[in-house]
């Protein structure tokens, strides 16, 4: 997956770029227009990691081309090639999701260095949730610590320890990344949740940080229902093949937490800390495969958005009295 696609309607420019990159670790492909480039990516989704498109082309311009490619594969590095006359549009493009721009005319050394720089920046951004990255950009690099209400969701695979002992590490990584972390993360993102961290086979998602919404609890529960639906679909598709299955339990709790940047001088992360995190984690451990357990505080906020039933109280470390919990009924 180290392919690079260069899209430009001028054959001379395409040839010069191929020559400039001949010693780079890319398999180079070219297209003469945006439509052809999009079709190439649709037919070869797994061989490309980077696409560069000229801004001004007949038919689809470069921005529309890269936007369409981003819908096909959001992980692909997308770079716009632009002349100085369209520099303002290129800068605007990077604010709208394009990963970077290269101005022309360019020399070969500059071209190679810029592609490497943009690719590295793209990969590093994948270590930071998009919502956090966007807030850091909007707050001049500093996120103010806050104490506010959020809904915390924890998801975990049932029987994962036993499963992991019987499969090769590379197959296990592929299973986690492609059949669990990626689809569950996309569902969380579609409901405006922030994937806080992956802990082994657990996923922690925060609804309400760094950007709060009035319906954070509702969106957390709706995301959980969709995650269980997707997990059941994937589990059916896997059908125990190579020892893999995907049966998950989910816990959700709502409450006040501290959200901010924590860590050492060399390693920091934006995260949330508080009792709601502990309760959600505990409920996730109690949830059976296919179940969604929620706290009383979450249940009180979702009103008619989901059907629930009360189940026996549980004792949670740090809370003196047993707490009320509820199971979300879903199909």
N, C-alpha and C positions, 0 to 999 in steps of 0.2 A: 504493500500500500504506500509506495513512495513515488507514485506517478504525479506528474505536473502537466496540466493542460493549459496551453496558451491560446487565447482567442483574439484574433486580430484580422481585419479584412484586408490588410496589406501583406502580400506574400513576402516582400522584402523584409519587413519587420519580423515576420514569423521565422524566416531563415536566420536572421541575425540573432534572435533570442535562442534558437536551437544551438547555434554555434557558441554563443556565450555560456551556455549551460552544459556543454557536452562533457565536461569533466566533473560536474556536480553529481551527487548521488540520487539523481532523479531519472525515471523513465519519462522522456519528453513526448507529449502528444500535442497536436495543433488542430485548431478549427478556424474556419474562415468567417464565421458569424455566430451570433448568440444562439440562434435556434439549433444550429449544428452542434455547438458545444453542449447544450442542454441534453440533446438526444444522445450524444456520446456518453455523458455521465449516467443517464438512465440505463444505458446498455452495459456500462462498465462501472457499477457503483463501488466496487471493492478495490480498484486498482489505483485510485487517485487520492492524494492527500492535499493537493494544492491546485488552485485554478487562478490564472491571471487573465483579466479581460481588458481590452482597450475600452476607453469610455465612449468614443464616438465611432459608431459603426452603422451601416445600413440596417434597417429592421430594428431589432431590439438593441438598445444602447447597453453599455457595460453594466450600469447599475441594475437595470431590470434583469439582465442576464444573471448577474451574481445573486440577486434576490431570489430568482427562481431556483438556482443551484442550492442556495441555502435551505430552501424548503425541501429539497431532495435529501441533502446531507448537511445538517448544521455543524458537524464536526470538521468539515473541510475548510482549510484556510482559503479565504477569498481576498484577492488583491485587485485593485483597480489601477489601470495604466492610464495616465492622463497627461496632457500638455499643460503648460502654465496657464493657458486661457481658461481651463476648466478646473483649476486648483481648488476654488471655493467649493465646487460640487463634490470634489474628491474628499475634502475635509469633512463636509457634511455627511458623506457616505460612511466614513469611519464612525461617526456618531450614531449612525443608524444600523450598525451591525457588521459592516464590511471591515475586515481585519487590518487593512492598511492600503497605502497607495504608493505607486512609483511614478515619478515624473519623467517625461521624455523631453528632449533627448537624454540618454543615460549612457554611461560607459559600462563595460562588462564587469569590472570590479565592483562598481556601485550596485549593479543589478544583482549580482550574486550575494553581496553582503545584505542588501535590503530584503531579499527573499528569505534568507536565513533568519534575520532579525524578526521579521513579521511572523514567521513560523514558530520561533521560540516563544514569542509573546503570546501567540495563540495557544500554545500548549500550556504555558504557565497559567493562563486564564482559566484553564479547565480545572485547576486546583482550587479555584475560588468560585463559589456560587455566583451565578450571573447577577442576582439581585444585589449581593454584597459588592461585586465589582462596580456595578452601576452607581451604587450609593457612594462608594469611595471616589469615583470620578466626579460626582456631583457635589461632594463635600470637601473638595481640594485635598483629598488624600487622608482625611481624618474622620472617623466615625465616632460621634459622641456617645459614651455609654448611657444606657437608659434603663429604667426600671418600669416595666409595663406589662400588661396582660397579653398572653399569647396562648395558642393551642399547640401542644407538642404531640407529634405522632411518632411512634416507634413501630417498626415492622421487623420481623425476624422469620427465618426459614425453619420450619419444624423438621427435626431429624437431620440437620445439616452436618453435625459432627460425625455421625455414623456414615453419612453419604461421602464426606470428604476423605475418609480413610480408605476408600475403595476405588478412587479415580486418580489419574495422573494430574500433577499440579497445573499443567497448561490447559487441560480440559476443564479443570475446576475454575480457573481464572476466566476462561471463555464463557462458561455457564453463568458465573456471577455477573460479569460485565454485560453480556449480551441478553441474558434471559431474566435478569433480576434487577441489578442496579440501574441499567439504562431504561427499561420500560417503566419501572416504578418511579424513577427520578423524573421522567417526562410527564407522568401523571401528576406528581406533586407540583411540578412547575406549571402545568396547565391550570392548576387551581391556586396559583400564586403562592405556593409553599416554597420555602427555602430549605434545600437539603443541607443540613448542618454538618453531618459527618456520616461516614460508614464505620461501623465498629464490628469487625469480623463480618458476619452475615446479617448484621442489624443495620437498619437505616433510621436516622433521626431527622425528622422534618419539622420545621418551625413555621407556623402560620401566624403572622403578625409581626415579624421581625426580619429585616430592618424596616419594612414598611407595613404599618398596621392597616387593617380593614375592619369595618364594623361587623362583618360576618365571618371572622376567622374560624370560629368553631364549626360553623356550617360547612365551610369549604374543606376543613380538615376531615370531617365525617364523610363528605361526598368523595373526597380523594381516596379515603380508606375503602369505601364501597367499590370504587372503580379499580383500585389496586387489587382487591380480592377477586373481582371479576376477571381482570387481566391475568392474575396468577393462575386461576382455574383454567383459563384458555391456554396458557403456556404449559401448564401441567398436563393437560390433555394432549397437547402437541408432542411433548417429550415422551409421554407414555412409558416412563421408566427406562428409556433408552440410555444405555451406558451407565445405568445406575442413578440417573438424575430424575428428580421430580421437584415441583415447586408448590409446596403447601405452606402458607404463611399465617402467622398470628399477628394482630395489630392491637395496640393500646393507644388511647388518646386521653390527655388531661389538659385542663385549662386553668390558668392561674398566673399570678405575678412572677416574673423572672427578671434577672439581671441579664441584659444583652450588651455585649461589648467585645473589644479585642483583648484577648488574654493570651499569655504565653511568655516565653523567654525572649532574650535579645535576638536569638537566631531563628526561632520558630514561633509564629503567632497564628491565631485563628480567631475569627469572629464567631462567637458562640453564645448560647443562652444557658444560664445556671439558675436553678431554683427548685422548689418542691414539685412544681408541675412536671419537671423533667423526671424526677424520681418516681412520681406516681405513674406517668405514662410508661416508663420502663418496666415498672412492676406489673402493670396491667398487660403489657405485651407478653411478659413471661407467663402470665396466667391464661392468656388466650389460647384456645385450641386451634388446630388448623382450620382455616376458613372463618374464624371468629374475629369480631371487632368489639373490644371492651372499652367503654368510656367512663370517665369520672362523672360524679354528680354535677360538678360545675359545667362540664361540657354538655351534659344532657339537658340542663336547664336553659341552655342558649340555642338549642337547635329546633325547639318547638315542633312544628309540623313537618320539618324537612327530612325526618327519618323516624321509623318505628323502632321503639326500644322496649326491652323488658328488664325489670330489676332482677338481679341475682344475688346470692348471699354476700354479705359484707366481708371485707378482707382487712387484715392488719398490715399497715405499711410502716416501715422503719422511719422514725422521725415524727410520726403522728400518734398521739396517745390513744385516740379512739378509733375503732374500726370505721372504715369508710364505705359509703354506698357506691356500688358500681352497676353499670347497665350494659347489656349486650344489644348491639345494633342488629335488627332483623333486616337481612338483605337476601336477594336471590341472585 
